[in-house]
Amino acid sequence: MRKHRGLSAVVGAVFLVAVVVSALSYVTYSMNVLGTFSESLVTEEKRQQDKQDEEFEIMSVNITPANKLDGIVKNTGQIPVEIKSLWIEEVDALDSVKKFNIGTVIAPGNQLSLISSVDFDMDPAKGYAMKMVSGRGHIKSFYVNSPSSQNLLLNIHAIPEFVPSEFTTTVLFTVVNNMSNNNILYNVIPSVSMTTIGAATIDQLSGPTPASYPSLGPGEIATFEYVYQLTGDVDEGAIFDATIANAVAENFVTTTALIKEITLASEAGTAFESFMLSSIQTGNDVLYFHDNTELTPGGYQMDGSDPIGGGSTGNPSITALTFWSTNVTSSTVVANGIWNSRLAYYSNLVPNGISQPSFAFMFECNNCGGTGHTSESTGNISIDDFVKSGGPTWHSTGGPHNDGYFSYDGNDYHSAEWDAASEYLVYQDISTNPAYTAIWVRIPATTDNYMPIVRWGDENESNEDEYEIALGDGTVGNHGKIVYRFTTNVDTDVTTCVSTGSTVYDTNTWFHVIGVRPADDQCTLYIDGILQESQNHAPDSTSDVDVDDPDDIFIGFNGDADYLIGDVAMFMHWNNVAALDATDAYDLYNTNYGTNGTRAHFTLQRTTGTGIVQETIYDNNFDLNFHDPAKNSDTNTRYDLQTNNDTYAKYSFYNFTTTTSSNSTFAIGERLKFEISWDSDTQNIPINIRFDDDDSQFALPDASSYIQPPTTIPDWPSYTTFDRDDKVTLSTFNNGPLGAWFTYQGTRFILTTLDGTTSYGALVDKVNATSVNEDQDSIYIPNQNYAAIEFFQFGNPPQIQPPSNQRVPVGAYDAAIFLSGYDDSGNIFLKTINLGVIVVTD
């Protein structure tokens, strides 16, 4: 039994060991499982965090001349992004889905060119739906040439709606990207068809302007302009139907323009313009901005009367521009719809807080300064254009901000001749000055170890120093690197900064370079706003960068045998100014010189008569295009920042547009307030807005700045008021080229009630203090002279000194003046000027 019990103990021990081993094995297995699970959780958490941090944007999509898909994808996040694939489906085509594997990793801030990764033939007449997928599962959906099956918000207006025969109307067609899921629509192409009414002849004089929009983001608005001339009889005209290419069949809008009256029997050679109110016929749906400040709660007037006098220019980054309507005289309803403000403005060249450049070539125009010339924008060296040699090719879009740029093919370049000593010494001659230079450049893959981008100094001149930004320096070790260098002491003392790391810049993507010379023997290099290298060499015997040959500055050439193959979008230089810091370098890199150059703040409000806000219709930032003041330069005249602000050609035009979904009702005595202000100077280019300029070149739709609200009932009142018992005087200006007389029979001043049921007229009494009557026309008004036309009191019927009970009652009226006369060549003129709504008091 003892042996049996001993055997039992051994067996028990064996079982115990088995149980312990099994338990330990299970615990170990469980810990392994738990560890693996924990690692999975950490990995998944990091993947989810990376997915949140991952950001990429499709900057542009376009069709190449060879009908290939192209575009730019940029990593806007903080971690690398793998663009895994692109899916493309032709809209309304069955079984047309194609997948393209890309598998390219983009570092933060870098870009990917689609044409180098996707080989896809596109039909410009067809629409495409596309989805781009990242390695972490992010999807970007966008459409090219088509909004797919979604309806877009479209609007169309003819301005003016009624015109005399042989006059023009402007058709404004707007497209709002209101697609779901924040989809972006690329290559928006308008399509306007026309149906004539009666036997009218309709001639399209221009449009669409622009021909297309390269992209339309969520909520963004595209505006297209057409100009038509209508010829025919009264009530003939045209119906205009508008949509976009490849839109849904029922997604279109319609407007009508009609011929209503003939205002010119035989057009005279002379042209009269109103002095108090110019000759532009607007109606009251357009509220012009005026520089008068009287009768407002603080700011400027706006009403339907035409611009007056020489005009003003305001910069909202310095002082907010606030415009007020006058108090409405009856309950006024503004329907839901499109509010559109057409602004005439030019842009500054850099944001506030950054020194203005000594000179700048923005490359927003071609042959602007004469054939082969490119004008400078600051005005500091206005007679020293860049001149093309060999014909660099200009592109109006496609730059880093979809702005203009020049392409250089390895056999062409730009150069400037410094033939004005004072300008040269102050703005271009680096000499001993601190200086810095900024440029946008794109260079395709190359085997060259040196290509000059921008350079002072002719390589052929042995007695000249050099100052340049280049790709490489001629050595294999610096192939593809950005090199910024300058020399003194006739090339014996060289200061050089080279881009760091393994990154090369011949990748056919845009990048921004700033080379800084804080002092002699010191250099700093920034690329895409990031500091690359800073050098401080031992001082030399001289600090003078000596460059004085007549052809001293080049883009794309070193003066000898080396050329650039690549693109340049902008070139700025600062001479003898304090060196910029890292913050300024970063801000310059991020400043947009294309469609989002300016972020102005727009506010639309309904207020009391004293300006207390009752309703906010719109209150937000709105992006505006960069507009180079040199863009319209020609052979005879250069336009730049220093050109007088009263010069029409200095300005370009762009729209602020918003759409409301509900009506706004203004009680008696309330006003409309429209304000343009500024939220931030950072990476935000100031603009200079022109308003209240009666120069005849400012003509609708590109008139001196104004806002066009949606349909308003009744019309907006005007600031113009007069007493029913007083005579009224209107001043006009004879803009020539001939002298003229006014006739008694056809010169009248008319007031019509807002409901159109009753009118009152005033007979002409005097012109320039000389009587006009049935037996005597006015005195002669020479070319370039004023005429003060005095009218009797308004009455029904019109008469000399109408009795009180027949005079116009107190109230608001639509006002128009009719001018009749003949010039000294024997031609007659009949002219109508609409004055907007005016108020008659007692």
Protein Blocks (a to p, Z undefined) as FASTA:
>chain_A
ZZmmmmmmmmmmmmmmmmmmmmmmmmmmmmmmmmmmmmmmmmmmmmmmmmmmpccddfbd
cddfkopacdddddfbfbdcddfbdcdddehiahkaccddfkpacdehiacdfklmbccd
ddfkbccddddddfkopacdddehiahjaccddddddddfbdcehiacddddddddfbgh
hiacehiacddddddehjbdcddfbdcddfbdfbdcehiacddddddddeddehiacddd
dddehiafklccddddddfbdfbfbacfbdcddfklccbdebjmbccddfbfghiabicd
ddfbdcehjbpaddfklpccdddddddfbdcdddeddddddddddddfbdehiacdfbdc
ehlaghiaiehiacdfklmmmmlccddehiiacdfbhianopacdddehiaccddddfbf
klmmmmmmnmlaccdddddddddddfbfbdcfbdehjfklmkbccddddedjhiaklgoi
acddddeehhiaccddddehjbdcbeopacddddddfbghiacddeehiafbdcdddddf
bfcdcdfbfblbdehiahiapccedddfbdcddehiacddfklmmmmmmpccbfkmbccd
dddddddfkopafbdfbdcddddddddfklmgcfkbccdfklcfklmklpccdddddddf
bdcdddehiacddddddfbfghpacddddehiabfklccfkbcddddddddddddddfbd
cdfkbccddddddebjbdcdddfklgccddddfklpaccddddfbeghiacdfkbccddd
dehiacddddddddddddehiafklmccedddddddddddddfeopacdddddebjaddd
ZZ
